Amino acid sequence: MSDDRRLEVLRAIVQDYVRTSEPVGSKSLLERHNLGVSAATVRNDMAVLEEEGLVAAPHTSAGRIPTDAGYRLFVDRLSQVKPLSRAERAAIQRFLHGAVDLDDVVGRTVRMLSSLTHQVAVMQYPSLSRSTVRHIELVPIGGPRVMVVLIVNTGRVEQRVVDAGRGLDGLAGEQLVHDLRGLLNREAAGYRLAEVGPRLEQALAEVPPEEQEVARAIVAALTEAAQEQTEERVVMAGTANLARVGGDFTASIGPVLEALEEHVVLLRLMGEMASLGNDDAVAVSIGAENPYEGLRGASVVTTNYGPSAAGGLGVVGPTRMDYPLAMATVRAVAHYVSQILDEN
């Protein structure tokens, strides 16, 4: 049989099995798809696909279901991921643009992904290690106190209240705050957080001796904020969707649920998959391809988002997944999340 026809039969089997969750027979293939060949030819094609390990017969019936290798070939041979409709993209954009801060962006994103794909949605908070400084703001709040605000390019905001050791009221105080703000932004803006501390320490040499106490207090607060390694976090939504498809897992959904609870596993997996392509690539890991035992019966679709690929987002579900829909949705949502973070 020709490779093109084999792929067409495999594509039809994948599509029908994803939709019905029932083994697919030659008769139903001919009824639902315009294959242009006889029933005998389709049966022969299915037998060859089975020999190649791309489909399998779950029992003695004539029906076949895709294997992990079959899903992999189907995903790899997608000529292109069909984009979402204009209405779907507009709805995503409106929903996400209503977010008020980073936590709200993350919460809305996983709810949206879960709702559109009917899978478990997972999103990693922007990684501090890949973030850069966007702006530093100094706000006098009365007497010797000044609020130090560190804003990074992923929308994260860190605040510290500093005792400057002297009053910052009056023209002299305003001028000092203005000068320090300019110096700090000149030295830190655009640099990774890990670089901020040393650069600001060097910049202290430019501060007049009589203002050193104020400057050092502010730099110490910024250095602490930049170096604070809060635990990398992931947020999930739609875990209940697994119950709807519990029968799709070879044993039970227990190992998958346990893996989802292990955020370290998810962070590592998303990091490994993100490295498989460029920032716009959507990575797909199917069944046994997953390096973590608990996810061997599941598929993961993920991509990067944000400046410098600051984080990852995606969906987790059974191998019987609508891959074109999942890939298109993950890519579209990541695009709008990146857009929002870039605007903030």
WOMOLIN-V279714 format. One record per helix or strand. SS is the DSSP state (H for helix, E for strand). FROM is the first residue (numbers start at 1). TO is the last residue. Records with the same first field share a line. If there is no record, write none. Layout:
SS=FROM-TO  FROM-TO
//
This chain:
H=3-20  26-32  39-51  68-76  86-97  102-117  128-130  170-188  193-206  209-227  241-244  246-248  254-261  263-274  287-289  293-295  307-309  323-343
E=24-24  55-56  64-66  120-124  132-140  145-152  157-163  192-192  234-237  283-286  298-305  311-318
//
